């Protein structure tokens, strides 16, 4: 049987996405080619937000067939509308795909790809993490409604990453029949190993970081930047100590990430004698163990299109305290209110403190929510992602 030729075009190798590519490469009915506009990610690069040089401790280019476009050597920025690879049409012409999937739509290279596909009558799938949670000004909303609605009409189908993402596309006129659920993937092997070794990892890492085995560790994963609201965690712990001093005794915060706010956060926690550990940037090979060490993930961001750290946290069985501005909150998504997550209004320090208090003081609730997290992780595993992708392929081809 002749295989369906499918191309995926994406800005650069992204550590979260490669697990889907590797799973799709094993599909016997598919011939997959991943086209990268830049090799950033596969090589080390400086992250301006965190202020550190990042070299991922995993090979992002193995396990599937890929090509890096010729302009890559001169591309130092992949921000919206800047990324432009004229050679993308040549590579598409040589591969002759029967279907193309794009990660996003706001880069010139992706628009070139879309135009080529429309010209050659090749169906195009869109996959992104956009949501309606972040409210823009009226003028921007009007302009975006016009432009995005027109753009959505150019796609043959959309792979939705979650509930809020699906609402986004329906808001811009995409009919339900063109939507195919394809959850974001993670490194399931590493996270399964961490979950299975959780007791041992918890003991080893807590000893390394000076945390007692009975400490209640709340974990923040992400860049220490204003929109991530990491200071909310410290302010909530201070409020918790003032209102529930006995419960606050054993609570500690662990920040896995770096960024401009780190000096301010360190000074604040020192000034108020808050137990907080700043682990800095933690690479992908170690990060699953950090989740395994913790008791709960705290996700206070003021805006977050999806929030993949929630997807990672549930894979080791962590409950979550998560703001209502995170895209992965939803009844069929990673964070499910009052099931495996306490969802609170972003910026509400008292509500965040109450969430910490609820879980720190109730081991039965903590365990029940952790069990739900593991079940939800199974519902969103890579098998489901591959099935969603293949449903779209067979529907459009």
Beta strands, then each sheet from edge to edge (+ up, - down):
strand 1: 4-10
strand 2: 30-36
strand 3: 45-47
strand 4: 52-54
strand 5: 66-68
strand 6: 99-103
strand 7: 123-127
strand 8: 157-160
strand 9: 179-181
strand 10: 216-221
strand 11: 251-256
strand 12: 276-280
strand 13: 296-299
strand 14: 319-323
strand 15: 341-344
sheet 1: 5+ 2+ 1+ 6+ 7+ 8+ 9+
sheet 2: 3+ 4-
sheet 3: 12+ 11+ 10+ 13+ 14+ 15+
end
